[in-house]
């Protein structure tokens, strides 16, 4: 199984940005965690992070155009609540997508409770820090086997 993991804006600032909310582990630690989970599950992985909406859209379009990905795991970060364009591109490609968040967005500020991208995803996982990614990866593996 080939998995594309996309991380959105400010995730590269993990460990620095509001560590009381997002934790003290940095982005490199998150990437290592994701790699470890994928390796242990026999999943081939490509990681992508950008602070730019257009770059995320291009990445998703290229995943479709180049083929080979069985699923997309996306943490759109702040674009979750604002980007109809990312939602649209996820709907446009024929690749199952799952949304993930480190925090529980349903218990955050009112504006963070809206997820446009979730409308284009099979399921959302949130509120468990790095473990949210593991739960999402295991779900995707099960989804692609069915």
C-alpha beads as a LAMMPS data file, in Angstrom:
LAMMPS data file: protein, C-alpha beads

146 atoms
145 bonds

1 atom types
1 bond types

-500.0 500.0 xlo xhi
-500.0 500.0 ylo yhi
-500.0 500.0 zlo zhi

Masses

1 110.0

Atoms # bond

1 1 1 0.000 0.000 0.000
2 1 1 1.256 3.462 -0.933
3 1 1 0.256 6.324 1.378
4 1 1 0.652 10.052 0.870
5 1 1 0.722 12.040 4.126
6 1 1 0.183 15.777 3.737
7 1 1 0.768 18.186 6.605
8 1 1 -0.373 21.779 6.316
9 1 1 0.691 25.159 7.637
10 1 1 2.647 25.580 10.845
11 1 1 3.064 21.866 11.497
12 1 1 6.735 22.481 10.788
13 1 1 6.631 24.633 13.956
14 1 1 5.666 21.764 16.268
15 1 1 7.509 21.950 19.564
16 1 1 7.766 25.724 19.213
17 1 1 4.186 26.768 18.515
18 1 1 1.961 26.648 21.596
19 1 1 3.573 23.572 23.171
20 1 1 0.871 23.532 25.853
21 1 1 -1.637 22.765 23.066
22 1 1 0.399 20.891 20.448
23 1 1 3.079 19.288 22.616
24 1 1 6.830 19.660 22.873
25 1 1 7.850 17.153 20.218
26 1 1 8.939 18.730 16.945
27 1 1 7.978 18.064 13.336
28 1 1 10.941 15.760 12.789
29 1 1 9.655 13.608 15.663
30 1 1 6.208 13.489 14.059
31 1 1 7.717 12.408 10.742
32 1 1 9.765 9.691 12.455
33 1 1 6.655 8.507 14.294
34 1 1 4.659 8.300 11.047
35 1 1 7.532 6.472 9.307
36 1 1 7.774 3.968 12.163
37 1 1 4.033 3.233 12.091
38 1 1 4.064 2.807 8.316
39 1 1 7.140 0.564 8.375
40 1 1 5.612 -1.671 11.034
41 1 1 2.449 -1.967 8.920
42 1 1 4.247 -2.602 5.616
43 1 1 3.098 0.697 4.129
44 1 1 5.140 2.690 1.625
45 1 1 5.082 6.350 2.606
46 1 1 5.595 9.750 1.065
47 1 1 5.553 12.771 3.406
48 1 1 4.779 16.311 2.298
49 1 1 4.470 19.528 4.307
50 1 1 3.702 23.015 3.109
51 1 1 2.561 26.318 4.525
52 1 1 1.057 27.202 1.133
53 1 1 -2.450 26.242 0.059
54 1 1 -1.555 26.062 -3.637
55 1 1 1.370 23.721 -2.960
56 1 1 -0.958 21.373 -1.072
57 1 1 -3.442 21.470 -3.951
58 1 1 -0.641 20.790 -6.454
59 1 1 0.563 17.852 -4.338
60 1 1 -2.914 16.292 -4.319
61 1 1 -3.357 16.852 -8.059
62 1 1 0.072 15.328 -8.743
63 1 1 -0.805 12.328 -6.583
64 1 1 -3.718 11.692 -8.900
65 1 1 -1.847 12.453 -12.096
66 1 1 1.150 10.310 -11.190
67 1 1 -0.966 7.563 -9.669
68 1 1 0.345 4.942 -7.350
69 1 1 -1.187 6.217 -4.123
70 1 1 -3.818 4.095 -2.448
71 1 1 -4.819 6.783 0.044
72 1 1 -4.132 10.278 1.318
73 1 1 -3.807 11.141 4.992
74 1 1 -4.110 14.902 5.414
75 1 1 -3.715 17.285 8.303
76 1 1 -4.763 20.508 6.603
77 1 1 -4.119 22.429 9.842
78 1 1 -5.640 25.928 9.638
79 1 1 -6.805 25.238 6.070
80 1 1 -9.258 22.761 7.613
81 1 1 -11.464 25.676 8.543
82 1 1 -10.972 27.889 5.493
83 1 1 -10.071 25.978 2.349
84 1 1 -12.865 25.049 0.050
85 1 1 -10.137 24.678 -2.608
86 1 1 -8.460 21.794 -0.732
87 1 1 -11.861 20.198 -0.139
88 1 1 -12.601 20.501 -3.860
89 1 1 -9.312 18.917 -4.951
90 1 1 -9.772 16.043 -2.512
91 1 1 -13.191 15.455 -4.060
92 1 1 -11.697 15.701 -7.553
93 1 1 -9.155 12.925 -7.254
94 1 1 -10.080 9.273 -7.072
95 1 1 -7.981 8.608 -3.968
96 1 1 -9.579 7.883 -0.590
97 1 1 -8.668 10.576 1.941
98 1 1 -8.679 10.648 5.737
99 1 1 -8.313 13.773 7.873
100 1 1 -6.174 13.930 11.006
101 1 1 -5.550 16.526 13.729
102 1 1 -3.298 16.530 16.774
103 1 1 -5.911 18.323 18.886
104 1 1 -9.633 17.769 19.208
105 1 1 -10.941 20.527 16.963
106 1 1 -14.492 19.949 18.228
107 1 1 -13.385 21.219 21.627
108 1 1 -11.355 24.212 20.441
109 1 1 -12.455 27.714 19.460
110 1 1 -15.764 27.954 17.629
111 1 1 -14.141 28.708 14.254
112 1 1 -11.954 25.584 14.527
113 1 1 -15.006 23.347 14.833
114 1 1 -15.781 23.779 11.130
115 1 1 -13.970 21.361 8.834
116 1 1 -14.478 21.865 5.134
117 1 1 -11.923 19.201 4.303
118 1 1 -13.770 16.580 6.359
119 1 1 -16.551 16.809 3.777
120 1 1 -14.173 15.183 1.266
121 1 1 -12.700 12.601 3.662
122 1 1 -13.836 9.127 4.649
123 1 1 -13.193 9.770 8.332
124 1 1 -11.462 12.179 10.726
125 1 1 -9.162 11.371 13.640
126 1 1 -8.254 13.958 16.253
127 1 1 -7.392 14.765 19.817
128 1 1 -4.736 12.150 20.518
129 1 1 -1.573 13.945 19.427
130 1 1 0.750 11.754 17.385
131 1 1 -1.504 8.766 18.133
132 1 1 -4.194 10.357 15.936
133 1 1 -1.904 9.628 12.984
134 1 1 -1.493 5.993 14.020
135 1 1 -5.256 5.535 14.336
136 1 1 -5.750 7.106 10.914
137 1 1 -3.034 4.968 9.295
138 1 1 -4.511 1.772 10.723
139 1 1 -7.959 2.811 9.490
140 1 1 -6.581 3.522 6.010
141 1 1 -4.829 0.150 5.919
142 1 1 -8.085 -1.589 6.820
143 1 1 -9.999 0.548 4.303
144 1 1 -7.687 -0.334 1.420
145 1 1 -7.779 -4.050 2.219
146 1 1 -11.581 -4.212 2.052

Bonds

1 1 1 2
2 1 2 3
3 1 3 4
4 1 4 5
5 1 5 6
6 1 6 7
7 1 7 8
8 1 8 9
9 1 9 10
10 1 10 11
11 1 11 12
12 1 12 13
13 1 13 14
14 1 14 15
15 1 15 16
16 1 16 17
17 1 17 18
18 1 18 19
19 1 19 20
20 1 20 21
21 1 21 22
22 1 22 23
23 1 23 24
24 1 24 25
25 1 25 26
26 1 26 27
27 1 27 28
28 1 28 29
29 1 29 30
30 1 30 31
31 1 31 32
32 1 32 33
33 1 33 34
34 1 34 35
35 1 35 36
36 1 36 37
37 1 37 38
38 1 38 39
39 1 39 40
40 1 40 41
41 1 41 42
42 1 42 43
43 1 43 44
44 1 44 45
45 1 45 46
46 1 46 47
47 1 47 48
48 1 48 49
49 1 49 50
50 1 50 51
51 1 51 52
52 1 52 53
53 1 53 54
54 1 54 55
55 1 55 56
56 1 56 57
57 1 57 58
58 1 58 59
59 1 59 60
60 1 60 61
61 1 61 62
62 1 62 63
63 1 63 64
64 1 64 65
65 1 65 66
66 1 66 67
67 1 67 68
68 1 68 69
69 1 69 70
70 1 70 71
71 1 71 72
72 1 72 73
73 1 73 74
74 1 74 75
75 1 75 76
76 1 76 77
77 1 77 78
78 1 78 79
79 1 79 80
80 1 80 81
81 1 81 82
82 1 82 83
83 1 83 84
84 1 84 85
85 1 85 86
86 1 86 87
87 1 87 88
88 1 88 89
89 1 89 90
90 1 90 91
91 1 91 92
92 1 92 93
93 1 93 94
94 1 94 95
95 1 95 96
96 1 96 97
97 1 97 98
98 1 98 99
99 1 99 100
100 1 100 101
101 1 101 102
102 1 102 103
103 1 103 104
104 1 104 105
105 1 105 106
106 1 106 107
107 1 107 108
108 1 108 109
109 1 109 110
110 1 110 111
111 1 111 112
112 1 112 113
113 1 113 114
114 1 114 115
115 1 115 116
116 1 116 117
117 1 117 118
118 1 118 119
119 1 119 120
120 1 120 121
121 1 121 122
122 1 122 123
123 1 123 124
124 1 124 125
125 1 125 126
126 1 126 127
127 1 127 128
128 1 128 129
129 1 129 130
130 1 130 131
131 1 131 132
132 1 132 133
133 1 133 134
134 1 134 135
135 1 135 136
136 1 136 137
137 1 137 138
138 1 138 139
139 1 139 140
140 1 140 141
141 1 141 142
142 1 142 143
143 1 143 144
144 1 144 145
145 1 145 146
